[in-house]
Amino acid sequence: MPEGPRKTLVARLRTLRKASGLTLAQLTEALAEQGVMLSASRLSKFLNGHELPSRAQIAAFHQVCDAAPDTARAQEAVRTTQKMLYAVVDAERDKKPLRAHAFDVAEAREQQESLRAEAAAALSTLREEVAHERALRRKAEEALQRLAEQAGDHAREIGELTRERDAARRRVAELEDAIAQGEAMVRLRQSEVRHLDEMAAETAEETARYEESALPPTAPSTAPLSVTDLFALVEKLRDEDRDATADIAVDTFCNESPDGIPALWQEFREHSRKLDAERLLAAAARICGGVQLYHLCRTGTFRRTAFILNTEVVTGDHLIDFIGGKAPVGELARFGKACYERDDQEALGFLATACQDRPEAAVRDFYRERDARMSASSPGRPQPWWRFWR
């Protein structure tokens, strides 16, 4: 269970679901009948606190789970749960400002809609009252007209009816003024609701733009990116400060097209992008297998040379430097085994230098576990760990 306001909301949703007696599948079908399409897995995330439902989903959830006959009580229960949801959003406002803004707009829109409905109801009552007062005025005027025609003994009755008529006129004037103000308030509320709808649409657009920008770049489904295209993509993402997306693109390339790593490394070097070249080798050491790494080293692309007495001498290998520091222990062992089986003493020497800062205990424990498995599964004496660890 989560903590804080999110825990309170989850407990509320679980209580509603338990009271309904519905399974997740039945609850999903019932929500679909209300026009809310949710999968069972996402509904489970709502009930576990991993995701937050929307205000509309909360209302539909209550309509399915809460069988309260009293409409007012059911609406109050929905508002209570929505307040719990808003408390979670407010507590996480610093982490999810876009979502908090969207909830703020929805809350303000609902309040304005409620005020508009109240103003419309009051306006309807005023109109009924003014219609009643107008009927009384017409009745009094008709009676006055009849009495005026009869005259004579009806002077007192005429005075009373005259006062009733004047009072009705004043009341009608007051009600007409109140109606004019009520109509103005309804127009203002409708205008505010339209503005809030526009704010909600803009918020949704900005949220979608943010989520789209956060997605990693996807390669075409027909073939992976070429070396030239990937170089251009990484350069563009770095210049736009989208380093995480650029790293994902490099990792995907190492996983799908390991044979293109030498060409991409040369491309980075030729365009003076030394940091990207180092990131590429670090990703290759993390992702590629030990045998694949050995074949990449055999290409000779990554060798480090120096001139000693006017003679070019191989002093190391850029890729092996990252293999010694970044490769998983199991793949590091496979790389050393590939060097040992091919009697590549030069690569073994570079590997020993690269592994100087690597914790020896981790590698020794790996080889001891492997030796124990080999002794149990096959006859013969396994190679000790120090044969591969200089």
Secondary structure, DSSP 8 states (H G I E B T S, - for coil): ---THHHHHHHHHHHHHHHHT--HHHHHHHHHHTT----HHHHHHHHHTSS---HHHHHHHHHHH---S-HHHHHHHHHHHHHHHHHHHHHTTTT-HHHHHHHHHHHHHHHHHHHHHHHHHHHHHHHHHHHHHHHHHHHHHHHHHHHHHH-GGGHHHHHHHHHHHHHHHHHHHHHHHHHHHHHHHHHHHHHHHHHHHHHHHHHHHHHHHHHHHHS-----SSS---HHHHHHHHHHHHHTT-HHHHHHHHHHHHHH-GGGHHHHHHHHHHTT-HHHHHHHHHHHHHHS-HHHHHHHHHT-TTEEEEEETTEEEEEEEHHHHHHHHHS-HHHHHHHHHHHHHTT-HHHHHHHHHHTTTS-HHHHHHHHHHHHHHHHHHSSS----GGGT--
